Amino acid sequence: MSKTTLLYEPAGPKATRRNEIYTWTGRLLIVSLTGAIALRLAERGQFDAVHWAVFSKLTVWKFLFIGLLGTLKAAALSTIFSLVLAFPIAFGRLSENFWFKKSAEMYISLFRAIPLLLLILFMTVLLPVFGFAWPGLAFLVIAMTLHHSALTAEIVRSGILSLERGQREAALSIGMNTLQAMSFIILPQALKRMMPTLIGQFLSVVQDTSLGYIIPYNELLRSSQLITSYAPETLLSSAFISTMLYGIVSAALLYLQRSLKFRTIIT
């Protein structure tokens, strides 16, 4: 077994026991709260068949899954484009060139400061004025790319800075130039360390796609709202089912994040 990385140091016995106590306490509170809410809803008749009958239709589930696919599509495109932008922005942030560094800092500060909801609205209103009659997906992806590339750039920068300075110096000492050292020595190691955090960032992107309902873009939340407008009695049941679908995606990503983090610890 090789050395533990600096990013993820395994907890000791006391910390492990303390984390287990916190975990089980949190689970107990969640179960208790969920039970109390379920009991209150049952008293108000929210579990009566009339509120759930619409979900016995296959077409309704197909409509929800189309919305879920729209969510995943927007999230995947936004993540890819965010990564493409994040690396040069992070390199600019690390650059010794004054203008590159200041430009990257301004980009990160600007798009981290603007609320994503306002950015989506801004893109949806502004771009058509200049003749860009694109579908809602494009406006959502552009806004989310600008916002999340700024966040991802900081993750990339932190991952690079987490490596020991001697890595770069050793690469330069054997005849590599700066680009080669970054491409073949620093980035492969930094990517391994930052991967769990990048998975967590993708989870944030998935959750932020729900803001696409204001465009409108047919993602999962909007699909749920349309079902509610068709059958108003399904307000809570539609919200519950869409939440469960979001939860399944989130649980899968969290499992992947935990697996990658564990591998980072032991390698």
Protein Blocks (a to p, Z undefined) as FASTA:
>chain_A
ZZddfklccddfklmmmmmmmmmmmmmmmmmmmmmmmmmmmmnopmgmklmmmmmpfklm
mmmmmmmmmmmmmmmmmmmmmmmmmmmmmmmmmpmbfklmmmmmmmmmmmmmpcfklmmm
mmmmmmmmnopacdfklmmmmmmmmmmmmmmmmmmmmmmmmpcfklmmmmmmnopafklm
mmmmmmmmmmmmmmmmmmmmmmmmmmmmmmmmmmpccdfklmmmmmmmmmmmlmmmmmmm
mmmmmmmmmmmmmmmmmmmmmmmmmZZ
